[in-house]
Amino acid sequence: MSGKRCQWLAGGWGTNIVIDDKPMRDTLRATGLKTKREAVDEALRTCSV
């Protein structure tokens, strides 16, 4: 898998990512989302075409 660490979870694929704390805090505060997972999921939905 070319250096990516993935794991199959009940709902689909999971992976570990590193995100800087300050941008994540700012994003959670600005959007009202409650978890890092929600923020990442929303970003992926927003960016997908």
Secondary structure, 3 states (H helix, E strand, C coil): CCCCCEEEECCEEEECCCCCHHHHHHHHHHHCCCCHHHHHHHHHHHHCC
